Amino acid sequence: MPAPVVVPIDSPPPPQPCAAVAGPVRMPPPTSGGINEPQECPYCRRTFSCYYSLKRHFQDKHEQSDTLYVCEFCHRRYRTKNSLTTHKSLQHRGSSGMLKRLLKTTAIKSVLSASAASSPTHQQPPPRLQ
């Protein structure tokens, strides 16, 4: 049987995970040690090397947002910009430039073919000047 956790009566209860928190969840300020010192998440008690890491964790795990970030290559949706950036660096590494060019040329070709199909007469482009 595990030993019970003893909490002094005069200490405030620890914050609950974000699912149990009523109302908006706020990003905690940095601890008194400064932004480059280890930081603890007050919602899940994970420790991070610096305030920036805590902030990224907070945005990924605890912050509520209606915004979705969509990958332009595979159309997967993510709740945070950081998650999308991580996905693209892992899943589309090295091919992003090629994929972007391919998507751009495909989009241009589809626009040109759609406009050519909708116009009643097809005009020749003006002659090149040399």
ABEGO torsion letter per residue (X at the ends): XBBBBBBBAABBBBBBBAAABBEBBBBBBBBAAEAABBBBBAAAGBBBABAAAAAAAAAAAABBBABBBBBAAAGBBBABAAAAAAAAAAAABGAAAAAAAAAAAAAAAAAAAAAAAABABBBBBBBBBX
